[in-house]
Amino acid sequence: MITTVQPQKDEMTTLEALWVIIQSQSKSVRKALTERLLSEYKKTEAQQQMVKESLTRAFDELHSGKVHHDARNLFQK
């Protein structure tokens, strides 16, 4: 069987180098890494959802007239 070899690049990006390292790990290490990445992704999604809900609630209160104070003074000492 004849195989072709792709010419080597002079430089490898950080992402490509990381991918090569990940591919060279055992299946259990790759699985653990995948689980950790998914866990971090879910945390990020949860934080984004919390911010979205908080902003939505704040704008709803603002538009309904429930907020009467000047927000520019909230963080003054």
Secondary structure by P-SEA (a helix, b strand, c coil): cbbbbccccccccaaaaaaaaaaaccaaaaaaaaaaaaaaaaaaaaaaaaaaaaaaaaaaaaaaccccccccccccc
